[in-house]
């Protein structure tokens, strides 16, 4: 708990290399699994053959992404947060609710972006289902799991933020097709780093480093 409380005392302006090391953002997955496109962000390898990211470069990438988020916020545009992997689900809902932004944290609906006209009808029905018909969430459990985080999404989002790219690479293809900028937290084994507009090279193997990034995103929205 003491470690998590440290996120309350900093923002992108006073974020330091020490913070990234403290939250284990520098520890990537096995070096042998790496994609060579991320080599420029790697500092070395530890005694267990795990990748060590160059945290100086991670810090630059993280600040760049947070600055972009700040601009989107000032323009009152929406960011869609996506994280359906087990480690990312609670964090995705947390950041979505904390920033009043739409999110997907259970499963990605194929065509959510590229077939938005049809999907938006489903979102409208979901809103009607709960708010107008006054039915319980239990009665519409499947609808709730799929559309609960999308209830505030009235049009295509301005930005996609993927919290764990290992599980949600499909969304990137849809976003790229529509020229929607993508921010993503990426470990060293990502094969599509060149498809990400704002990559954040970091440990995605545990909740703690993801939590650090999400806390900074929330702090950015508060300003």
Buried (B, 14 or more C-beta within 10 A) or exposed (E): EEEEEBBEEBBBEEBEEEBBEBBBBBBBBEBEEBBEBBEEBBBEBEEEEBBBBBBEBBBEBBBBBBEBBBEBBEEEEBBBBBBBBEBBBEBBBBBBEBBEBBBBBBEBBEEBBBEBEEBBEBBEEBBEBBEEEEEEEEEBEEBBEBBBBBBEBEEBBBBBBBBBBBBBBEBBEBBBEEEBBBBBBBBBBBEBBEBBBBBBBBBBBEBBBBBBBBBBBBBBBEE
